[in-house]
Amino acid sequence: MFESEVNPDNIKKAELVVAIPSYNEAESITYPVFQASEGLFRYFRDKSSVIINCDNNSPDDTKKAFLETQTKVPKLYLSTQPGVKGKGNNLRNLFRKVVELSAKAIVVVDADLKSITPEWIKHLAEPLFNDFSYAAPLYVRHKYDGTITNGIAYPLSRALYGRRVRQPIGGDFGFSGDLACTYLESDIWDEAIANFGIDIWMTTIALSQGAAVCQSFMGRPKIHRPKDPAAALGPMFRQVVGTLFSMACRFDAFWLRVKYSKPTAIYGFGLGEVEMPPKVDVDMELLLNEFRRGFQEYSAVWECIFSRDLYAKLIEIRGMKRAVFTFPTDLWARLLYDTAVSYRQRVCDLDLMMDALIPLYFGRTFSFVKKTKRMSTRQAEEAIEEDCLTFEMTKPYFVKKWTEKVSAQAPA
């Protein structure tokens, strides 16, 4: 039987909420729920709190698994309407509920987390009671876990919005009740944001609103279901990267004024290799093959969205033998910047444009894996920081192209 809300303890108000979005997570949700309960009981006993499972009406009995987990704090189950899926839709349900509960602080954690501890709740919630409005996670991840973050979301959001938020799509984060109101009132919403685009949407709104943002050091690596970056990306790539570009169109008045990035406060301990994250295996052969195959399928799209010089450089890279293959960061940055300009101009179908980026992302990831193969996690992290600086140094190229196109469109 469908129930949009199950509130066994009749909770009407809560200062602190821990939310766990889910779809078919019956097998994994018990563990993060238990850890969240321990964290709330151990560190926030003085606050009224509730754990909310915001679910997509999962057919696998996620609701039952959630409600039957023994906890020391109340629980509340929310569901989207039957047939309505997507993490973004789950979180929109959450925004409504936390505003209704007058919550001061909200922590969101993934339902498939295997490494969450009670301290994660402390690290993400504490800053929200100490003048911060948004807490992004900071954890040690394997150098090949989160390649969309490493290669696109982090360098691009940092160069655009001027804040170094290492995990802008981390999945685990905290935000204030005031920011929840801002999210709920935002008129920026589409199918991509309703799904995987939600994390970068939330981070971008926080940054563009000038919210007090910090990064919370989680103390342990993120351990969840790891994904080979060469594996099928499904709609995730299109939704995350598409949202990055659509938000750039909405907030250009903000990012055009940003000249360089500033560090973001770290709450908790410094980044250190306390525990090694689990290994992520990469099928390098597949990465390179998919990059080369992209020329057969997407050459016409690339010619349409990239400048002639950039397209010529791609042709040059295609001919490189594997042993000497390299995909330079400044070329990658310019390709993404050209795509952003073309995205705003809608020079072709936007979904097709995002799909056309995937083989290039594979080529870039192959180059990164090749370069960092013998590096430690820390050394690979330094290489990513260097890439980000390149994105920032290449930003004037983007600003020039963006403003030229605006001038060209302005009526005489």
N, C-alpha and C positions, 0 to 999 in steps of 0.2 A: 504494500500500500504506500502511495506517495505521500510524504509529509515534507512541507517546505521548511518546517522548524520543529525541533524537539528540544524542549527546555525543561528537563525533569525537575530542576531545583527552582523553577520560576524566577530566574535571574532577571532583575529589572535595571540594575546599575552595576558597573564594574570599573574600577580605576585602571586595571591592567588586564589586557587580553592577550592570550597566545593563540594564534590561528594556524591551522594546518589545512591548506587546500589539498583536495584529493580527487582522483578519479580511478576507481578500481585499485585501491591500496589496502584491501582487507588484510593481506598477508604482512604488510610492513608498518601499518599505522600505529599499532600498539606500542612499539618501542619509543618513537618520538613523543607520544602522548604521555607515557609513563615518565620519561625524562623531563618533559615540560612541567608535569605535576610536581616532581621533586624540586625543580628549580624554583617554581613559584612558592612552594611550601618552605623551602630552605632560606630563600633570599628576600622574599616579598610577603612575609606572613602578615605584615602591617597593612597591606593593600588588599582591597576586595578584588578578587580575580576570577577569571573564567577561561576555560580552554574551549575554543570553537573549532569544530571541523566544518569547513566550508567545502561542500562536496558537489559533484555533478550527478546526483542521483545514481550513484554507482550500482550496477546490477550484481556486483560480487559481494554484497553485504558489508561494504566499508562502514556503513552506518552502525550496524550491529557490533562489529569489531571495536569501533570507537566507543560506543556507549557502554559496552561491557568491560572496557579497560578500567581496572581499579585505580582511582585517583584520590588525592587528598584535597582537591579543589573541585568546584562544580564544573560540569561540562554542558555544552550546548551544540546541537547539530543544526546546520543550515544546508539547504539544497537549492540548486537552481531548478527551474521547471524541467519536467521530463523532456529529453531531447536537446536541452541547452547545455553544451559542454564548453570547456575552456577555462584555464586558470584565471584569466582576466575576469570572466563572468563570476567565478567563485569569489574573487576579491572585491568585485563591485557589491556583491551581496554582503560581504564583510564590512565594507565602508558604511553601508546603510545601518548595519546592526551596531557597530561600535559608536556611531554618532547617536543612535537611539539609547545606548547604554551610558552615554556621557564618558566614554573611556578617555583617560589621559595619555595612555601609552599602549601601543599594539606591537606585538612581535609576531612575525610570520616565519615558520620553518617548513622545510620540505617534508612530505610524508614518507619518502623513501630513505631518509637519513639513517645511516648505521653508526655514525660517529658522534651524534649529539649527546651532550652531557648537561646536567643541571646548570653548569656554569655558562652554557650558551645563552640561556634565558637571562641570566644575570648580566652578561656582557652586552646583549642587545637591548635590554630594558633599562638598565641603570642610566645610560646617557640621556634617556628621554625624561628622566626625573631630575636631570642636571643641565637644563637649558639647551639640549640638542633636540632637533625636530626629526632628524632622519639618521639612522644608524645603518651603514652598509657593513657587510661582513668582511673580515680579513682573515683568511686562513691559508695555510700552506696547501697548495694543490700540486698534483703531479704536473710536470711541465707540459704534458700533452693532454691534460684534462681541462676542458674549457677553451678550446682554440678559437671559438667565435668571440669569446671575451678577450683573449690575448691578442688576436689579430685584427679585430674590428671594433667591438663595443668599447673596450677600455681606451685605445689610442684615439678613436674618433670622438667619443664623448669628452675626453680630457682636452683635446685640442679645441673643440667647439666651445665648451662651457667653462673651461678654465679651472677645473678642480680635479685633483688626482684621486679618483675613486676607483680603486683597483678592481672591485667586483661590482660593476653597475648592473649586472644581471645575475647576481649570486644566488638568488632563490630564498635566502634567509636574511631577514632585515627587520629593523624596527622603525616605527614612525609615530608621531604624536597624534593626539585626537584632533588638533587644529589642522594638521596636514590631511587627515582623513576627510575632514569637511571640504578642503580644497580639492581633493581627488573626486569626491562625490559631486561637486559642483562644476567640474571641468566639462567643457563642451567638446573636448577632443576625445573621440571614441570611434573605433571602427572594428572590423572583424579581426584584424591582426592583434590589436590591443586586448580584445576580448579573449585571446588565446595566449600564445607565448610572448607577445609584445609587451605584456603588462609590466614586467620588471623594469625594462628600460624606460617605459612611459613614466613610471613612478619616480625613478631616479632623475630623469630629465626635468620633470615638473618641479621636484625638490630643488634642483640646481638652478633652474631658471627663475624660481620664485625667491631666490636668495635665502633659502631655509638654512638654519644652522645644521650643517652636515658633519658627521664624524664617521670614522671607520672603527669597528669594534674587533679587536683581536680575539679570535675564537679559541686559541690555545691548542686546537687539534686540527689535523687535516680534514677536509670535507670528504667523507666516504659515503658514496651513494652508488647507484648503478652507473659505473663508468661507461663511457661511450667512445669507441674508436672514431677519431675525427674523419676517417676515410669512409665510415659507414653511411648508409642513407640518412640524409638530414631531415627528410620529410618536410612538413610545413614550417618547422621551427626557424630555419634560416630565413626564409622569406618573411616571416612575421617579425622576428627580432630586428633584422637589418632594415626591412621596410619601415618599421616604426621609427628607427633611428633617423631615416631620411625624411619621413613625414613630419617628425617633430622638429627637424632642422628647418623645414619650410615654415613651421608655425612660430619658431622662436628666433628667426634671423635677426630681429632688432636687438636681441640680447647678445647672441654670439658674435655678431659682426664687430662689437665693441671690445671683445675679449682678445687681448694680445698674447698672453702667455698663461701657463697654468700655475696654480698655487698648491702646496701640499695640503692635505686634509688631515685634521687632527686624528690621532690614533688613540682610542680609548682602550686601556688595558695594556698588555705587554707588547714589546716590539716584535717584529716579524723575525722568527728564528726557526731553524729546522729542529723543532722539538721532537716531532714524530714524523717519520717518512710517510708520505701519502702512498696509497697503493699504485702499482705500476699500471700505466695505460698503454696497451700495445697498439702500434700504428701500422697499417698496411701501406707501406710507402709505395709499393708497385702500383697499387690501386690509385693512390693520390696522383701520381705522375701520369698514369694512363687516362684518368678522368680529365686532367688538365688538357692533355693533348687532344682528347676526344671532343672537348668543348669547341675546338676550332671548326669541326664539321657542323656542329649544331648551332653555334651562336655567333659566328663571324659577322654575319649581317647586322646583328644587334650591337655587337661591339663597335663596328664601324659607325653605327648611328649614335652611340652614347659617348664614345671617347674621341679625343682630338686625334688628328692624323698621326702626330708624333708618337702618342702613347700606343696607338694601334700598331704602328711600325715596330715599336719596342717589343710588343707581345709576339709578333711574328719572329723577331730575332731570338727571343727566349725559347720559343717552340723548337727551334733547330738545335738547341744545346744538348750535348750528350749528358746523360745522367751524372757522370762523375764531376762535371764542371757546372751543372745546372745551378743557377741562382736567380732569385726573384727579388730585386732590390726593394728596400722599404720605401724609398722616395717614389718609385714607380707605383707601388701598391697604394700609397697615400693619394697620389694624383688620380689613379683609377677610381678610387672611392669618392674623391672630391668631384671628378667629372660625372660620376654616376649621380651624386646628389643634385648637381645642376640639371642633369637630364631628367631626373625624377621630378623635379619641380616643373620643368618644361613639358613633362609627359610626352617625351619624344616617341615613346612606344608603350605598349601595354606594361603596366607597372609590375605585375606578377612575372611577366616574361623577363623584364629587366633584372629582377631579383634572382630568378633562376639562372640567368646568364652570368651572374657573378659567381655562382657556385664553383664552376671549373677553375676560375681564377683564384678563388679562395683555396681550392685544393692545391693548386700550383704554389701558392704562397706558403701554405702549411707544409708542403713537401720541402720547400727551401728552408723553412724555420727548423723543421725536424732534423734535416741534414746538418744545419749549422750548429745545433745545440746537442747533438747526439751524445757527445762525450762530456757535456757540461753537467754540473750539479744543479739541483733545484735553484739554489741561490744565484748561480752564474746565469742560468736561463732567465731568471727574473731580471737580472741586470740587462740582459739582451733585450727584453721586452721594454724596459725603461728607455733604452737607447732608441728603440723603434718609436716610442711615444714622442721623444724629442724631435725625431725626424718629421713626424706628423705635424708637430707644432711649427717647425721651421718651414714646412711646406704650406702651411695655412694661408699665407699671403697670396699664393697661387689661386687657392680656392676663393678667397675674398674677392680677388680681382675678377675672376670668371663669374662669380655670383652677381656682383654689382654691375658688371658690363651687361649681363643678360637682363637685369632689372631696368637699366637705362634704355636698352634696346626695345623693351616692352612698353616703356612709358609713352603716353600719347604726346604728339608734337604740340 
